[in-house]
Amino acid sequence: MEKEFVGTCTLCGKSVYCHNGFLEGVVQENHTLVCFACQNKTEEDKSL
């Protein structure tokens, strides 16, 4: 299993990796990287 460091989450600072071509986060419209945990929390906050 190939694991490659991509960058850090701009919200929490967690390392974000790519596993076999699958990014463990989201690149936002402003070209920043956010991990899935922060992305999910942001979406939950917006729905309230």
Secondary structure, 3 states (H helix, E strand, C coil): CCEEEEEECCCCCCEEEEECCEECEEECCCCCEEEHHHHHHHHHHHHC
